[in-house]
Amino acid sequence: MKRLLFLLMAVLTVFVLAACTAGEDAGKDPENNNNVEQPDNNNAGNDDSTDSSDGKVLYLNNGTEPKSFDPSIGFDAVSWDPLNNLMEGLTRLDKDHRAGPGVAENWDISEDGLTYTFHLREDAKWSNGDSVVAGDFEYAWKYMLDPATASPAAFLAYFIEGAEAYNSGDGSVDDVKVTAKDEKTLEVVLAQPTGFFLDVLTNPAFFPINQKVAEADPNWHTEAETFVGNGPFKLDSWKHEEEMVFVKNEHYWDAATVKLDKVHFAMINDSNTQYQMFESGDLDTASIPPELSDQLIDGDNVFIGPYGGLEFYRFNTTMEPFQNKKIRQAFAYAVNREDIAKYVVKNGVEPAFGFINPGYTSPDGKDFRDANGDLVTMDVDKAKQLLEEGMAEEGYDELPPITLSYNTSDTNKAVAEALQSMFKENLGVEVELVNQEWNVFSEAQKALELQFSRSSFINDYSDPVNFLESFITDSYMNRTGFSNAEYDELIAKGKSETDEQKRWEYLYEAERLLAEEMIAMPIRYYNTVVLEADGVEGILRHPVGYFDLKYADKK
Amino acid sequence: MLKYILKKLLIMAITLWIIITLTFVLMVSVPGSPFNSEGNSNEIVQANLEKHYNLDKPIPVQYLLYLKSIVTLEFGPSISQPNQTVNDMIGRGFPISAELGIVTVIVALISGVTLGVLAALRHNGVIDYLSMGIAVLGISVPNFILATLLIQQLAVNLEWFPVATWKSPMHMVLPVLALATGPMAIIARLTRSTMLEVLTQDYIKMARAKGLSPWKIIVKHALRNALMPVITVMGTLLAGIMTGSFVIEQIFAIPGMGKYFVESINHRDYPVIMGTTVFYSAFLIIMLFLVDIAYGLLDPRIKVMKKEGE
């Protein structure tokens, strides 16, 4: 026994030694210990971090490393959410989610709605002290449209005259109608009148780039040391794949409004871990892990807001039996969307009885959704009747086999299974379910190889036409085989009509036509659900667009 | 000896080339493209992107471009993270994964061998059942479950350790525990069974008969031979653990390179797929090579090199 004890002691000693050497190794990086740990420790376990010498520090989670802080390249929420706070475009979304003045103090729009003249603020400055000039916008937008840049967001700029031609390689950069008239005046000529152009400009793709900085160092946007922005915050440090720290930008024209001194972004990709860090006080906001949704969703500290987007299912009109309108309608009427939203997706989402999510206000002050009403609800009798009629029209004794496809995910699976049972119960139709990995699924959907498949749409700008345009003939986003001249015409007018009231009428009609043809079946709208710690307030979360910390505060 | 090593090196290079080629073939035959994001897009933008990343070129040309990038060790920018080159990603992620990995292997090795030796010495006793019980648990409980449990109990409830991220030695404790348990169990079982076998050998009886102290017998005579199979698994284990664990790094938000193996495939990020595969294969091949050499040094019965020389 004595020997055994000795052996144990020996092993323990080795253990401790090993742990110590490991400790020395781990602590070698001085940056780790000095900069980062300190604020973290202050914050752990007490919410009163405002007392620390750093002032007001907000701790957020960005999920992953941003794809890029090059405004032309980022094009996803993990890049553009932070970037929206480091930079500012000509216009910026205000507290009512409408495009208000940003770098542009005001603007003139010509009678024909084609020429926009922006007057930039005299005091708009870059974080290095340079003045933000009209040339910085011209440079940034032309850089985005250069085919060699390969910007995934370039298509958003096709509203500008000459942009599409240049981006496709057919036109010249000189024909892109963006011109810096003088240091503080920018003139933009559009291809056709676009009533929502000011809103499009709030998108981070249209942020300026400091021409002097970018020409001296093309990789200016990859490190904190070289990054130059013009937003409410500036990039203080950026440890790739680990964390970013923003500090208040004293050069920002509206710096007096900014209340936070620092924003700390962690990069935690695991939904349980980030929730546990929120619980232990290391994060000020967090998302709700799906397993805990029932438990947490009704709490006091939960922010639930609309998010511009739709989950829907596409019918492939080139495949039997969905070439028949009545059969498509029958499937759509057989679905109980309320149950799917409430019991399957949960997390406070709203069922979709139309294609356009609530939140777009018409020129006469009505919400698009209210004005156009419910276009598709559950009606089992009507569904059965439509199926019968449709089958008779096609001469089917028996419905061809139907396969419903979705990209692999737990929520998608739950929704697909709910649909399967609704079709069986309400229509007596057996539907087979197939799931595929996202990339495989997405290729097959584009190639029109899937009969009946899941889709989602997230708005890029705040106008109903953004979604509706997907279904014009041969659109890259169409993916249903749908082609209807009347619909194409309505969308064309819905984009370019200068009388806003009329333009909205066209869009109402287009949505009704889409529901009548039922080439896609709406399921539910997206939303934003965030847990916020006590004292966190003023974070602007727009239904369409990226979050804004300009007015945020931590008490 | 030199001839043996040279021959080995040549075989290693050929193995690597086969792996590269197979990876490339698999990569281009999987449907999908790196530009299938869920966001909106259009044809012109897609064409520009393909051109930018040379994906509009014929497959054989792409293959040659890849071979070139491998020979020059310049894997180019990642497609899903255009800010960074694959070299940046590996250069930044590998040291972190390796640090976690080395500590894990040390912990697993020491605790595994200890458990195994204790179990063998007290064969069929309480300690044997206890340590083998721990080993069975270690093998059967997946590390992500262990990790979640550790976070919940030791970090959130007891607040002994931080929940996640990678900043100080304290941050290392939980991921190392979660990651070390599985390998520890494997090592413990291996050690126990070979130890049991070795202890019945004649030379151990001989040593006992000579009156050597049991401590000396175990450490000097028994353990040295009992560890041979452990060394065999160490090569693979080291390569596997040091290049990062996707699950553990994800749960603990450790910026290692484990995630690149999985995410690059989900994103069809071709340069990263190639970079990580080549890196991992080369690492594994070298580890196995070192194990081969270590055999010769440790076990007088294996004389690979001399035989080659004869």
Boltz contact constraints between the chains, C-beta under 6 A:
constraints:
  - contact:
      token1: [A, 11]
      token2: [B, 114]
      max_distance: 6.0
  - contact:
      token1: [A, 14]
      token2: [B, 110]
      max_distance: 6.0
  - contact:
      token1: [A, 15]
      token2: [B, 110]
      max_distance: 6.0
  - contact:
      token1: [A, 18]
      token2: [B, 106]
      max_distance: 6.0
  - contact:
      token1: [A, 22]
      token2: [B, 103]
      max_distance: 6.0
  - contact:
      token1: [A, 23]
      token2: [B, 169]
      max_distance: 6.0
  - contact:
      token1: [A, 26]
      token2: [B, 169]
      max_distance: 6.0
  - contact:
      token1: [A, 26]
      token2: [B, 172]
      max_distance: 6.0
  - contact:
      token1: [A, 32]
      token2: [B, 167]
      max_distance: 6.0
  - contact:
      token1: [A, 36]
      token2: [B, 167]
      max_distance: 6.0
  - contact:
      token1: [A, 37]
      token2: [B, 167]
      max_distance: 6.0
  - contact:
      token1: [A, 67]
      token2: [B, 81]
      max_distance: 6.0
  - contact:
      token1: [A, 68]
      token2: [B, 82]
      max_distance: 6.0
  - contact:
      token1: [A, 68]
      token2: [B, 83]
      max_distance: 6.0
  - contact:
      token1: [A, 73]
      token2: [B, 82]
      max_distance: 6.0
  - contact:
      token1: [A, 147]
      token2: [B, 48]
      max_distance: 6.0
  - contact:
      token1: [A, 150]
      token2: [B, 48]
      max_distance: 6.0
  - contact:
      token1: [A, 150]
      token2: [B, 49]
      max_distance: 6.0
  - contact:
      token1: [A, 150]
      token2: [B, 52]
      max_distance: 6.0
  - contact:
      token1: [A, 152]
      token2: [B, 45]
      max_distance: 6.0
  - contact:
      token1: [A, 154]
      token2: [B, 45]
      max_distance: 6.0
  - contact:
      token1: [A, 155]
      token2: [B, 42]
      max_distance: 6.0
  - contact:
      token1: [A, 155]
      token2: [B, 45]
      max_distance: 6.0
  - contact:
      token1: [A, 167]
      token2: [B, 44]
      max_distance: 6.0
  - contact:
      token1: [A, 168]
      token2: [B, 44]
      max_distance: 6.0
  - contact:
      token1: [A, 222]
      token2: [B, 83]
      max_distance: 6.0
  - contact:
      token1: [A, 241]
      token2: [B, 255]
      max_distance: 6.0
  - contact:
      token1: [A, 242]
      token2: [B, 255]
      max_distance: 6.0
  - contact:
      token1: [A, 268]
      token2: [B, 253]
      max_distance: 6.0
  - contact:
      token1: [A, 269]
      token2: [B, 250]
      max_distance: 6.0
  - contact:
      token1: [A, 270]
      token2: [B, 250]
      max_distance: 6.0
  - contact:
      token1: [A, 270]
      token2: [B, 251]
      max_distance: 6.0
  - contact:
      token1: [A, 273]
      token2: [B, 164]
      max_distance: 6.0
  - contact:
      token1: [A, 273]
      token2: [B, 251]
      max_distance: 6.0
  - contact:
      token1: [A, 273]
      token2: [B, 253]
      max_distance: 6.0
  - contact:
      token1: [A, 276]
      token2: [B, 151]
      max_distance: 6.0
  - contact:
      token1: [A, 276]
      token2: [B, 156]
      max_distance: 6.0
  - contact:
      token1: [A, 276]
      token2: [B, 163]
      max_distance: 6.0
  - contact:
      token1: [A, 277]
      token2: [B, 163]
      max_distance: 6.0
  - contact:
      token1: [A, 279]
      token2: [B, 156]
      max_distance: 6.0
  - contact:
      token1: [A, 280]
      token2: [B, 156]
      max_distance: 6.0
  - contact:
      token1: [A, 280]
      token2: [B, 163]
      max_distance: 6.0
  - contact:
      token1: [A, 439]
      token2: [B, 32]
      max_distance: 6.0
  - contact:
      token1: [A, 439]
      token2: [B, 36]
      max_distance: 6.0
  - contact:
      token1: [A, 439]
      token2: [B, 268]
      max_distance: 6.0
  - contact:
      token1: [A, 440]
      token2: [B, 31]
      max_distance: 6.0
  - contact:
      token1: [A, 440]
      token2: [B, 32]
      max_distance: 6.0
  - contact:
      token1: [A, 442]
      token2: [B, 36]
      max_distance: 6.0
  - contact:
      token1: [A, 443]
      token2: [B, 31]
      max_distance: 6.0
  - contact:
      token1: [A, 443]
      token2: [B, 32]
      max_distance: 6.0
  - contact:
      token1: [A, 460]
      token2: [B, 40]
      max_distance: 6.0
  - contact:
      token1: [A, 476]
      token2: [B, 42]
      max_distance: 6.0
  - contact:
      token1: [A, 476]
      token2: [B, 43]
      max_distance: 6.0
  - contact:
      token1: [A, 477]
      token2: [B, 40]
      max_distance: 6.0
